[in-house]
Amino acid sequence: MFFAHIRRAAFTIVDLLVVIIILVVLMAVLLPAMGGNGHNRTGARQLKDSTQVRGIQQALVVWASQNQDTYPLPSKIDPENLTVGEEGERKNTTANILSVLIQNGHISPEICISPAEANTGEIQRMDDYQYTNPTAAANPAKALWDPAFRGTPQDQFRLHGTAVAGSIDPKPGNQSYAHLLPFGNRRSMWTATYNATEPVFGNRGPTYAVNDLAPSSAAKWALTPDKYGTTSNTLLIHGGRTTWEGNIAYNDNHVNFETKPTPDGITMSIKTATGNAKAPDNLFVNETDEHEGDAGTGRIDQGKNAYLRPVAEVTDWMRPRVWRD
């Protein structure tokens, strides 16, 4: 009887298989919940980010519908310098543009931070936005937005509501994205044109070493060999270590997840030896070979191609200082 009891209690191969099956099932259930499925996490971040980009673009459209089809231009909104002391085009920074939308309830500070943000040391959510009597304004009682909202980590230092030209206030930026620079010849695209081939807003991008002698060559879009190019934080938002990918909103209010900085169908007119030709347009390059472009001067007011960057400062309306990371 004793030995018979031992035989009945033995751990059989069938028992072992049952245990293995149970463990496999448990792993299949628990691993995704523990964050083991990287692809699902990446897809969820990309989808949420796309929703935020679309939300901000829709906010621009709503603003335009109430303001003669023009997206926010702080220079037009604050002509009496009640909010910030800068004159004219110097007001048209990323910080002021988005802060106008926040102040008017079109967006919240939370959606200005991408869920896929890679540079969390320099980009952080603003939790103390002042909707009434903002202390950073030139005239807090009559301010039209909170100037303390920061578009980049290189925004200017403010003194009594006025930015000190050439200064940098070393604090984190409060938003993740880039937008069309609303200056000069590009101003016409800073409106609700409903043009499906005009990029307006989206994930920021790295720096490219432009080779204008090879407009059709892939070498034209080589990343610069520095922290702004080959090791840029922007490559890690949605792409890989060597390629940029991101969500881009267009002027007809659709959003595409682009897998290269030259989206299909987005072209520009370039100068050639025999005249003009169409070439792919890089969203993050202020082209110097563009027909009727800046002719290599670096002035962004003359260009007409798509150019999306966060603007930290406008020292003069032809040379805004953009932020790269």
N, C-alpha and C positions, 0 to 999 in steps of 0.2 A: 504493500500500500504506500509506503514512503516513497519508493522509486517511481511508482505510477504518478504520484503527485508532482514529482520533479519533472517528469516528461511532459505533463500537461501544462506546466508553467514556463516551459522553455520558450525563448524568443525566436520565432520561426522566420523564414525568408519572407513569407507573406506579411507578417507583422512589420518587418523592416520596410517593405515596399509601401505599406500603408503610411508609415511615419514619414517616409520621403515625400510621398504625394501631398501629405498634409503640409509639410514644410514648404514645398514648392508653391502651393496655393497661398499660404500666408505671405511668402515673399512677393508674390505677384500683387497681392492686395496692399501690402504695407510699403513697398518701395516707392511707388508714386506719391503716396502721402508723405513720405519722408524726404521727398525732393530728389529721388533717384532718377526721375525721368527728365533729363536736361532738355530734350527736344520740346517736351510739353511746356516747360517753364519758359523757354525761349519764345515759343509760339504765342503763349499767353501775354508775355511782355510786348511783343511786336503788335499784337492785336489791340491791347490796351493803349499803347502809344499811338497807334493809328487813330483810335477813337479820340484821343486828346488833340492830336494835330487837326483832325476834322473839326473838333469843337472850337478850337481857336480860329480856324479859317472861317467857320460859320459865324463866329462873333465879329470878325472883320466885315463879313457880308451884311450882317444885321446893322452894324454901325454905318456902313456905306448907304444902306437903304434909307437912313435917316439924315444923311449928310451929303447929298448930291452925288451919290455913288462913289465917294472917295473914302478910302480906308483912313484910320486915324492919323492925323498930322498934328502933333502937339504944337507946332509953330502956328497953325491956324486956330487951334483951340484956345491957346493962351496968349493972345496978342498983347495983352496988357502986363505980361510978366508977373501975374499974381501967384502962379504956382512955382515957376522957376525963373531965375533972373537972366538966363541966357537969351540972346536975341535971335529971332528968325530960325533958320535951318539948324542952328546948333541945338535946338530943342528936340530934334527928330532922332532920338536915340532909341534903341531897343527897350530900355527901361521905361521911358516915358510912353512909348506906344502901347506896351502891354499894361502899364499901370492905368492908362486911360480906360482900357477895357475892363480891368478889375474894378476900378472905382464906379463904373456905370453898371456893374452887375452882370456883364456879358460872360466873364470867366472868373475863376477863383485862383488864388495863388497856387493851390495844390496842383492844378492841371498844367501849370507852367513847368513842372518838373517831370521829365520823362521817366517812366517806370524802368527804362533800360539805361538810365544815366550811368556812365562809366566813371565820370570825374566827380565823385561824391565829396571830395575834399574841397573843391572850388565851386560846386553848384549845390545849393541847399535851399530848401523851401522857406519862404518868408511866413512866419507865424504871427507877426505883429503888425500887419498892414493897418494903417490908420485911415479909416474912411472919413473921419471928421477931424477937422483941425490938425492936419498932419504937421508935426513939428519941423519937418525938413523943408517945408514950403517957404517961399518968400513971404507970403501972406497967408498964414494957416487958416484964418477965418474964411477966406475967399478962394482957397486952393481948389483946383479942379481934379487933382489926383495926388497920390502920395509919392513924392519924389524920392523917398527912401527905398522904394523898390529898385532892385539892381538887375540890370540886364546882363552884366558880365562881371567877372572878378576884377576887371580893370576900369570900372566906372570911376568917374572923377570924384575927388574930395569936394564936399559942399561946405560953404561958409555962409550962414544966414540965407540959405535958399539958393545960392548961386554957386555953380560949379567953378572951381579954380582951374583955369585953362592949363593943360599940360600936367596936371596932378593926377595921381592914382590913389584911390582909397582901398587899401588891401583887405577887402572883405569878400566873402563868397558871393557869387552871383545868385540870383533867385529864379533863373529860368534856364532851360536846356536847349532852346531851339535857335534857328536862324530864319531870317526873312529877306525878301527882296529889298534891296537898298532903295528907298523912295526918293532918289535924287536925280536931277537932270533929266536926261532922256528916258530914264526908267520910271519916272514919275507917272507916266501914262498907264503903266501896268499896275500901279498902286491904287487901282480902282476896281470896282466890280464889273469887269469887262465880260465875264463868263466865257473867257477864252480857255479852251481845254489844253492849250500848249504853252500857257504862261505859268511857270512855277512861282508860288508866292510865299509859302511857309513850309517848314519841316525840320527834320533833323539836321544839325550842323555837320560840316564836313572837314576833311583834312586839307593840307596845302599841297598843290601840285606844281612841279617844275615845268613851266610852259615852254614848249618848243614850237614856236610859230612857223618854223620852216617845214614842219611835218604835220600839216593839219589833218591828214587822214591816217596817221600812224598811231599805233598804241603808245609809242614812246612819248607822244605829245602829253600824255596824262600820267607820266611817272611821278610818284610821290617824292617830295623833297626828302633828302636823307637826314632828317632831324626829328625833334620831338613833335613838330607840327605836321610832319608827313608820315614817314614810315613807322613812327611810334606814337602817332596821334591817339589821344583818348577817343576821338570820334570813330575810329575804326572798330572799337569794341562795343559801341552802342548797339549795333545790330549785325555788323559784319564780322570779318576775321582779322587776323594780324596784318594782312596785306591788301584787303579790299574794303571799300566803303559800301554799305547798304543802309537804306533808311526810308522813312515815310515822308512823302512830299505831297503837299496840297497844291492844287492848281486853281486857276481863277474861275473855273466853272464849278468849284467846290467839290471836286472828286479828289480822292487821295489814293496814290499808288505806292506800293512798296517797291522802291527802285533797287536794283542790284548793281548799279554802276553810277558814276557821277554824270554820265552822259545818257540820260534816259532816251529810249527809242522815241523818235518823232520830235524831239526837241533840238532844233537846229538854229544856226546863226549864219549870217552872211559874212564871208571873209573876203579880203582882198587877195587877188592872185595876179600873176604876171599878165594874164589875158583878160582880166576883168574881175567879176565877183562870182563866188560859188557858195553853195550850201555846205556846211560842215557841222558835225555833232557839237553841241553846246555843253560845256562843263558847268554845272550849277555853282561851283565854288571858285571859278576863275574869272577875273575881270580881264577879258580878252584884249590883247593889244593888236591883233591882226583883223579885228572886226571892221567890216565896211562902215565907214563913218564913225569908227570907234575912237579910242583915246590915243591911237598912234604911238603907243609906248610911253606916254607921259605919266601913267598911273592915275590920271584923273578919272573918277568914276562918273562924273556928270555927263560925259559924252557917250559912254557905252550904252548899248541897247540890248545886249545879250543878258540872259538870266544870270543873276549874281546874288547868292544868298549867304549872308553873314550876320552875326550879331554885332551891333554897333555900340561901342563903348563911349565914343566921344566924336563930336563933329567940330573939328578945329576950324574948318572952313567948308563951305557947302560942297566943295568939289573934292575934298579929301577927308572923308570920315575915317576914324581909326577903328578898324574892326578887330574883334577878339578871335584868337585861334588857340587851340589847346591840343 
